Amino acid sequence: MYTVDLTGKNALIFGVANHRSIAWAIAQALYSAGARVGLTYQTERLKESVEELAKEIGDAPLFQCDVSNDGEVEELYKQVGETMGPLSTVVHSIAFANRDDLGGDFSKTEREGFRVALDVSAFSLLPVVRYAAPLMEDGGTVIAMTFFAAEKVFPGYNVMGVAKAALENSVKQLAAEFGPVGIRVNAISAGPLDTLSSRVITGYRDMKRIHQERAPMARNITHEDVGGTALYLASELSSGVTGEIIHVDVGYSIMGL
């Protein structure tokens, strides 16, 4: 019989902003299985809300880090090593695009907006993994968050779809690079979920309604659906899985009509 026991394992989660964050659902799932979970926050402005959540998962250690600054990422892992010790799991649940670039004509995306979206949402995975690797002494797992817009056009998602496509390819490149040292890198492609960031996507409500209508399971996904999949990826149950994009979308992605 298989069970998931992460007792003695340390996990670092990027991207918790509030109780609706996908990253928070993952943090709760890993903590429930016995993992010690550390949380990062981008700026002091976000610290207070993350501090309140940290109390719910064993007073999780908190670390400030802006992933658009490689120096901060490197310094973060020094602090994590000193505070938590070796890591088993890292979760990259970070994405950002200017609000003006999440709607309207994609061709009108400004160069700077394009750069910012790709930098924060995709490139950031590289330093996150690069500096985590030395702390994964016995191997480990990295989980990134993506969306079906990496593969298909979702009006309103615009430049973020391009960023997610870059993220997914980066997952595969990193899986190939770090596989020999026992580090697995995968991504969860989650269906639409109510989060702080989803509210700014033009047409999000229509996206969610259509998803429920057309998905084989005739519902939208839940935060628990994603948390459970992350728990699987963080455990030895997925020991032979790397470089994969796992769709957690109640089947929406398999449908043609």
C-alpha positions as CSV (number, residue, x, y, z in Angstrom):
1,M,0.0,0.0,0.0
2,Y,1.4,3.4,-0.9
3,T,1.2,6.3,1.4
4,V,2.6,9.8,1.2
5,D,4.8,10.7,4.2
6,L,7.1,13.8,3.8
7,T,8.2,13.8,7.5
8,G,11.7,15.1,7.6
9,K,11.5,16.8,4.2
10,N,11.8,20.5,3.6
11,A,9.9,22.4,1.0
12,L,10.2,26.0,-0.2
13,I,7.2,27.6,-1.8
14,F,7.4,30.7,-4.0
15,G,4.2,32.6,-4.8
16,V,1.9,32.6,-1.8
17,A,0.0,35.9,-1.7
18,N,-3.2,35.1,0.1
19,H,-5.5,32.2,1.1
20,R,-6.6,31.8,-2.5
21,S,-3.2,31.4,-4.0
22,I,-2.5,28.1,-5.7
23,A,0.9,28.1,-3.9
24,W,-1.0,28.2,-0.6
25,A,-3.0,25.1,-1.5
26,I,0.2,23.3,-2.3
27,A,1.8,24.5,0.9
28,Q,-1.1,23.1,2.9
29,A,-1.0,19.8,1.1
30,L,2.8,19.3,1.7
31,Y,2.5,20.4,5.3
32,S,-0.4,17.9,5.9
33,A,1.9,15.1,4.7
34,G,4.5,16.1,7.3
35,A,6.8,18.4,5.4
36,R,8.4,21.5,6.9
37,V,7.4,24.3,4.6
38,G,9.1,27.7,4.0
39,L,7.4,30.5,2.3
40,T,8.8,33.4,0.3
41,Y,7.2,36.9,-0.2
42,Q,8.2,39.5,-2.7
43,T,8.2,42.7,-0.7
44,E,7.4,44.1,2.7
45,R,3.9,45.0,1.4
46,L,3.0,41.3,1.1
47,K,4.7,40.1,4.3
48,E,1.9,40.7,6.7
49,S,-0.7,38.5,4.8
50,V,1.9,35.7,4.3
51,E,2.9,35.9,8.0
52,E,-0.7,35.2,9.0
53,L,-0.9,32.1,6.7
54,A,2.5,30.9,7.9
55,K,1.0,30.5,11.4
56,E,-1.4,27.9,10.0
57,I,1.4,25.6,8.9
58,G,3.6,25.4,11.9
59,D,4.9,28.9,11.9
60,A,6.6,28.4,8.6
61,P,9.9,30.3,8.2
62,L,9.5,33.3,5.9
63,F,12.0,34.7,3.4
64,Q,11.9,37.8,1.3
65,C,12.8,37.4,-2.4
66,D,12.1,39.3,-5.6
67,V,12.8,36.7,-8.3
68,S,13.6,39.3,-10.9
69,N,16.8,40.0,-9.0
70,D,19.3,37.1,-9.3
71,G,21.3,38.4,-6.3
72,E,18.2,38.2,-4.1
73,V,17.5,34.6,-5.3
74,E,21.1,33.6,-4.4
75,E,20.9,35.3,-1.0
76,L,17.6,33.6,-0.4
77,Y,19.0,30.1,-0.7
78,K,21.9,31.0,1.6
79,Q,19.3,32.0,4.3
80,V,17.2,28.9,3.5
81,G,20.3,26.6,3.9
82,E,21.1,28.2,7.3
83,T,17.5,28.2,8.5
84,M,16.0,25.0,7.1
85,G,18.9,22.9,5.8
86,P,18.7,20.6,2.8
87,L,15.6,21.0,0.5
88,S,13.5,18.2,-1.1
89,T,10.9,20.3,-2.9
90,V,10.7,23.8,-4.5
91,V,7.5,25.2,-5.9
92,H,7.6,28.0,-8.4
93,S,4.1,29.5,-8.5
94,I,5.1,32.9,-9.9
95,A,3.7,34.9,-12.8
96,F,3.3,38.5,-13.7
97,A,2.3,40.7,-16.6
98,N,1.2,44.3,-16.8
99,R,-2.6,44.6,-16.6
100,D,-2.7,46.4,-19.9
101,D,-1.1,43.4,-21.6
102,L,-3.9,41.0,-20.4
103,G,-6.6,42.1,-22.8
104,G,-7.0,43.8,-26.2
105,D,-4.9,43.1,-29.2
106,F,-1.8,40.9,-28.6
107,S,0.0,42.7,-31.4
108,K,-0.1,45.9,-29.3
109,T,1.9,44.4,-26.5
110,E,4.8,46.8,-25.7
111,R,8.4,45.5,-25.8
112,E,8.8,46.3,-22.1
113,G,5.6,44.5,-21.1
114,F,6.7,41.5,-23.1
115,R,10.1,41.5,-21.4
116,V,8.6,41.8,-17.9
117,A,6.2,39.0,-18.4
118,L,8.8,36.6,-19.8
119,D,11.4,37.6,-17.1
120,V,9.2,37.2,-14.1
121,S,7.0,34.3,-15.3
122,A,9.5,32.1,-17.1
123,F,13.1,33.2,-16.8
124,S,12.9,33.3,-13.0
125,L,12.6,29.5,-12.9
126,L,16.2,29.2,-14.0
127,P,17.8,30.9,-11.0
128,V,15.2,29.4,-8.7
129,V,16.4,25.9,-9.8
130,R,20.1,26.8,-10.2
131,Y,20.5,28.0,-6.7
132,A,18.3,25.4,-5.2
133,A,20.3,22.5,-6.6
134,P,23.2,22.6,-4.1
135,L,20.6,22.3,-1.3
136,M,19.0,19.2,-2.9
137,E,21.8,16.9,-1.6
138,D,19.8,13.7,-2.1
139,G,18.0,14.9,-5.2
140,G,14.6,16.5,-5.1
141,T,11.7,17.8,-7.1
142,V,10.8,21.2,-8.6
143,I,7.2,22.0,-9.4
144,A,6.2,24.9,-11.7
145,M,2.7,26.2,-12.4
146,T,1.5,26.7,-16.0
147,F,-1.8,27.0,-17.9
148,F,-3.3,25.6,-21.1
149,A,-2.8,29.0,-22.8
150,A,0.8,27.8,-23.3
151,E,-0.6,25.5,-26.0
152,K,-3.7,27.2,-27.2
153,V,-5.0,30.7,-27.7
154,F,-7.1,32.1,-24.8
155,P,-8.3,35.6,-25.7
156,G,-7.3,38.0,-22.9
157,Y,-4.4,35.8,-21.7
158,N,-2.2,37.3,-24.4
159,V,1.5,37.7,-23.5
160,M,1.1,35.4,-20.4
161,G,0.4,32.6,-22.8
162,V,3.8,33.2,-24.4
163,A,5.4,33.3,-21.0
164,K,3.8,30.0,-20.0
165,A,5.0,28.4,-23.3
166,A,8.5,29.6,-22.4
167,L,8.1,28.3,-18.9
168,E,7.0,24.8,-20.1
169,N,10.0,24.5,-22.4
170,S,12.3,25.6,-19.6
171,V,10.8,22.9,-17.4
172,K,11.9,20.3,-20.0
173,Q,15.4,21.8,-20.4
174,L,16.0,21.9,-16.7
175,A,14.7,18.4,-16.3
176,A,17.3,17.2,-18.8
177,E,20.1,19.2,-17.2
178,F,19.4,18.2,-13.5
179,G,18.1,14.7,-14.0
180,P,21.6,13.1,-13.6
181,V,21.8,14.5,-10.0
182,G,18.4,13.2,-9.1
183,I,16.4,16.5,-9.4
184,R,13.1,16.2,-11.1
185,V,11.4,19.2,-12.7
186,N,7.7,19.1,-13.7
187,A,4.9,21.5,-14.2
188,I,1.2,21.4,-13.3
189,S,-1.1,22.9,-15.9
190,A,-4.1,23.9,-13.9
191,G,-7.5,24.8,-15.1
192,P,-8.9,28.3,-14.2
193,L,-9.0,29.0,-10.5
194,D,-10.1,32.0,-8.5
195,T,-6.9,33.7,-7.4
196,L,-5.6,37.3,-6.9
197,S,-4.1,37.3,-10.4
198,S,-7.0,35.6,-12.3
199,R,-9.2,38.6,-11.6
200,V,-7.3,40.9,-13.9
201,I,-7.5,38.6,-16.9
202,T,-10.0,39.9,-19.5
203,G,-12.8,37.3,-20.0
204,Y,-11.8,35.2,-17.0
205,R,-15.5,34.6,-16.0
206,D,-16.3,33.3,-19.6
207,M,-13.1,31.2,-19.5
208,K,-14.3,29.5,-16.3
209,R,-17.9,29.0,-17.5
210,I,-16.8,27.4,-20.8
211,H,-14.3,25.2,-19.0
212,Q,-17.1,23.8,-16.8
213,E,-19.4,23.3,-19.8
214,R,-16.9,21.5,-22.0
215,A,-14.7,19.5,-19.5
216,P,-15.5,15.8,-19.3
217,M,-16.0,16.0,-15.6
218,A,-18.5,18.9,-16.0
219,R,-17.0,21.0,-13.3
220,N,-14.2,23.4,-12.6
221,I,-11.1,22.3,-10.7
222,T,-10.5,23.1,-7.1
223,H,-7.4,24.2,-5.2
224,E,-7.4,20.8,-3.6
225,D,-7.1,19.1,-7.0
226,V,-3.9,21.0,-7.6
227,G,-2.6,20.5,-4.1
228,G,-3.0,16.8,-4.4
229,T,-1.1,16.6,-7.6
230,A,1.7,18.7,-6.2
231,L,1.8,16.3,-3.2
232,Y,2.2,13.4,-5.7
233,L,5.0,15.2,-7.5
234,A,6.8,15.9,-4.2
235,S,6.6,12.3,-3.1
236,E,8.4,9.1,-4.2
237,L,5.2,8.0,-5.9
238,S,6.4,10.2,-8.8
239,S,10.1,9.0,-8.6
240,G,10.2,8.2,-12.4
241,V,8.4,11.4,-13.6
242,T,10.3,14.4,-14.9
243,G,10.0,17.0,-17.6
244,E,6.2,16.5,-17.7
245,I,3.4,19.0,-18.0
246,I,0.6,17.4,-16.0
247,H,-2.9,18.8,-16.8
248,V,-5.1,19.2,-13.8
249,D,-8.1,20.5,-15.6
250,V,-10.8,17.8,-15.2
251,G,-10.1,16.8,-18.8
252,Y,-10.7,20.1,-20.6
253,S,-7.5,19.8,-22.6
254,I,-8.4,16.6,-24.3
255,M,-11.5,18.0,-25.9
256,G,-11.8,19.2,-29.5
257,L,-15.3,20.4,-29.3
